[in-house]
Amino acid sequence: MLFGRKCKITFIRHGATINTEENRFYDDESYPAINANGKREMKKISQWVKNKGLKIDKIYASSALRTVQSADILSSICGHNFEILNNLNNRKSGIWNGLSFEEIEQKYPKLLDEYHENPEHFCPEGAESVLEFNKRIAASIDDIIKKNLYKRLIIITHGEVIQAAIANILNIPTGNQFKIYIPTGSATQISYFEDFASLVYSAYIPI
């Protein structure tokens, strides 16, 4: 394989939901569903995948309702079944789950200050720190690659998961990875090699 490439993964962020449009923290697997805009986004990116002729050996989706619904659209347009993964779920938000930054500032101002002072290690009650989350995602992706050597995959997942995947391969400080913009219905591709990984493109939305 070229440069000893082990796996090529195209990450697709699920279609928009009411929570993504309101910029809320959320880790609920059963809510919310993708909305009308999210369905349009997924049809658009799925048609792009089909028209581009991307070789697909396997499609995975994380287990949340919104990612499974998005995978259903991709699967129906591309004519390829998908499998559900239980280890690429969103970062646990704990007591911040379902809240926007504005609501957190009103309800937990001291905790928000702590978060800004130490974003890598800070963890509200019942949540997961960014460092813990990144380690989990890195281990999960390593496991996926080991099971799919020399294959080309599509993984439909969450924005935070894609941010973590990029941060892990480019050594971006965890306190800065939230600055990586991953819109809903976008594609990000990473090629994983024997000794390194390469970001091919990020946050692509077809015109």
C-alpha positions as CSV (number, residue, x, y, z in Angstrom):
1,M,0.0,0.0,0.0
2,L,1.0,3.6,-0.6
3,F,3.5,4.7,2.2
4,G,2.2,1.7,4.2
5,R,-1.3,3.1,4.5
6,K,-3.3,1.1,7.0
7,C,-6.7,2.6,6.6
8,K,-8.5,5.6,5.1
9,I,-11.5,6.9,7.1
10,T,-14.0,9.5,5.9
11,F,-15.7,10.9,9.0
12,I,-19.2,12.5,8.4
13,R,-20.9,14.5,11.1
14,H,-24.6,13.7,11.5
15,G,-27.3,16.0,10.2
16,A,-28.5,19.0,12.1
17,T,-30.8,18.7,15.1
18,I,-32.6,21.2,17.3
19,N,-29.7,21.1,19.8
20,T,-26.9,21.6,17.3
21,E,-28.6,24.7,16.0
22,E,-29.0,26.0,19.5
23,N,-25.3,25.1,20.3
24,R,-26.1,23.0,23.3
25,F,-24.0,20.4,25.2
26,Y,-25.6,17.0,24.9
27,D,-24.7,13.4,25.2
28,D,-28.2,11.8,25.1
29,E,-28.2,8.8,22.7
30,S,-32.0,8.8,22.2
31,Y,-32.6,12.5,21.7
32,P,-32.8,14.6,19.6
33,A,-33.5,13.3,16.1
34,I,-32.2,15.0,13.0
35,N,-34.5,17.7,11.8
36,A,-35.6,18.7,8.3
37,N,-32.4,20.7,7.7
38,G,-30.4,17.7,8.9
39,K,-32.1,15.4,6.5
40,R,-31.3,17.8,3.6
41,E,-27.7,18.0,4.7
42,M,-27.4,14.2,4.8
43,K,-29.0,13.7,1.4
44,K,-26.6,16.3,0.0
45,I,-23.4,14.8,1.4
46,S,-24.6,11.2,0.6
47,Q,-25.2,12.2,-3.0
48,W,-21.7,13.7,-3.1
49,V,-20.3,10.4,-1.8
50,K,-22.1,8.5,-4.5
51,N,-21.3,10.9,-7.3
52,K,-17.6,11.1,-6.3
53,G,-17.4,7.3,-6.5
54,L,-15.7,7.0,-3.2
55,K,-14.7,3.4,-2.6
56,I,-16.5,2.1,0.5
57,D,-15.5,-1.1,2.2
58,K,-17.6,-0.5,5.3
59,I,-19.9,2.1,6.8
60,Y,-20.0,2.6,10.6
61,A,-22.3,4.8,12.7
62,S,-22.1,5.6,16.3
63,S,-25.1,4.5,18.3
64,A,-27.0,7.8,18.9
65,L,-30.4,8.2,17.2
66,R,-29.1,11.2,15.2
67,T,-26.2,9.3,13.8
68,V,-28.2,6.2,13.0
69,Q,-30.8,8.3,11.2
70,S,-28.0,10.0,9.2
71,A,-26.5,6.6,8.3
72,D,-29.9,5.4,7.1
73,I,-29.9,8.2,4.6
74,L,-26.4,7.5,3.4
75,S,-27.0,3.8,3.2
76,S,-30.1,4.2,1.1
77,I,-28.5,6.6,-1.4
78,C,-25.2,4.7,-1.7
79,G,-26.7,1.2,-1.5
80,H,-24.4,0.0,1.3
81,N,-25.3,-1.4,4.7
82,F,-23.9,0.0,7.9
83,E,-22.9,-1.3,11.3
84,I,-23.4,0.5,14.6
85,L,-20.5,1.2,17.0
86,N,-21.0,1.7,20.7
87,N,-17.6,3.3,21.5
88,L,-17.8,6.5,19.5
89,N,-20.5,8.2,21.5
90,N,-20.3,11.9,22.3
91,R,-18.3,13.3,25.2
92,K,-20.3,12.9,28.5
93,S,-21.6,16.3,29.6
94,G,-22.8,15.4,33.1
95,I,-24.7,18.2,34.8
96,W,-24.2,20.4,31.7
97,N,-26.1,18.1,29.5
98,G,-28.8,19.9,27.4
99,L,-27.5,23.4,28.4
100,S,-26.1,26.2,26.1
101,F,-23.1,28.2,27.1
102,E,-25.4,31.1,28.0
103,E,-27.4,28.8,30.4
104,I,-24.3,27.4,31.9
105,E,-23.0,30.9,32.5
106,Q,-26.2,31.7,34.4
107,K,-26.5,28.5,36.3
108,Y,-22.9,27.5,36.9
109,P,-20.7,30.7,36.6
110,K,-17.9,29.4,38.9
111,L,-17.7,26.1,37.0
112,L,-17.5,27.9,33.7
113,D,-14.6,30.0,35.0
114,E,-12.9,26.7,36.0
115,Y,-13.5,25.3,32.5
116,H,-11.9,28.4,30.9
117,E,-8.9,28.2,33.2
118,N,-8.2,24.5,32.6
119,P,-10.2,23.2,29.6
120,E,-8.1,20.0,29.3
121,H,-8.7,18.6,32.8
122,F,-11.9,20.3,33.9
123,C,-14.9,18.0,34.3
124,P,-18.3,18.9,35.6
125,E,-20.0,16.4,37.8
126,G,-20.9,13.2,35.9
127,A,-19.0,14.4,32.8
128,E,-15.8,13.4,30.9
129,S,-12.7,15.6,30.6
130,V,-11.4,16.5,27.2
131,L,-8.3,14.5,27.9
132,E,-10.3,11.4,28.9
133,F,-12.5,11.8,25.9
134,N,-9.6,12.1,23.5
135,K,-7.9,9.0,24.9
136,R,-11.2,7.0,24.5
137,I,-11.6,8.2,20.9
138,A,-8.0,7.4,20.0
139,A,-8.3,3.9,21.4
140,S,-11.6,3.3,19.6
141,I,-10.2,4.5,16.3
142,D,-7.1,2.3,16.7
143,D,-9.3,-0.7,17.3
144,I,-11.4,0.1,14.2
145,I,-8.2,0.4,12.1
146,K,-6.8,-3.0,13.4
147,K,-10.1,-4.7,12.4
148,N,-10.1,-3.0,8.9
149,L,-6.5,-3.0,7.7
150,Y,-6.1,-1.6,4.1
151,K,-9.8,-0.7,3.9
152,R,-11.7,2.5,3.2
153,L,-14.3,3.4,5.8
154,I,-17.0,5.9,6.4
155,I,-17.8,6.7,10.0
156,I,-20.9,8.8,10.7
157,T,-20.4,10.3,14.1
158,H,-20.4,13.5,16.2
159,G,-18.5,16.8,15.8
160,E,-16.6,16.3,19.0
161,V,-15.4,12.9,17.9
162,I,-14.1,14.3,14.7
163,Q,-12.4,17.2,16.5
164,A,-10.7,14.6,18.8
165,A,-9.6,12.5,15.8
166,I,-8.0,15.6,14.2
167,A,-6.4,16.8,17.4
168,N,-4.9,13.4,18.1
169,I,-3.2,13.0,14.7
170,L,-2.0,16.7,14.5
171,N,-1.0,17.0,18.2
172,I,-3.3,20.0,18.6
173,P,-3.5,21.0,22.3
174,T,-6.8,19.7,23.7
175,G,-7.6,23.2,25.0
176,N,-7.7,24.4,21.4
177,Q,-9.5,21.5,19.6
178,F,-12.9,23.1,20.0
179,K,-11.7,25.7,17.5
180,I,-11.8,23.1,14.8
181,Y,-15.0,23.8,13.0
182,I,-16.9,20.6,12.0
183,P,-20.4,21.6,10.7
184,T,-23.3,19.1,10.5
185,G,-23.5,17.2,7.2
186,S,-19.8,17.7,6.5
187,A,-17.0,15.2,5.5
188,T,-13.5,15.0,7.0
189,Q,-11.0,12.4,5.7
190,I,-7.9,11.1,7.4
191,S,-5.4,8.6,6.0
192,Y,-3.7,6.4,8.7
193,F,-0.3,5.1,7.9
194,E,2.2,2.9,9.7
195,D,4.0,5.7,11.4
196,F,1.8,8.7,11.0
197,A,-1.6,10.0,9.9
198,S,-2.5,12.7,7.4
199,L,-5.5,15.0,7.3
200,V,-6.6,14.9,3.7
201,Y,-9.5,17.4,4.1
202,S,-11.7,18.7,6.8
203,A,-15.3,20.0,7.2
204,Y,-16.1,19.7,3.5
205,I,-19.7,20.5,2.5
206,P,-20.6,19.9,-1.2
207,I,-21.8,23.0,-3.1
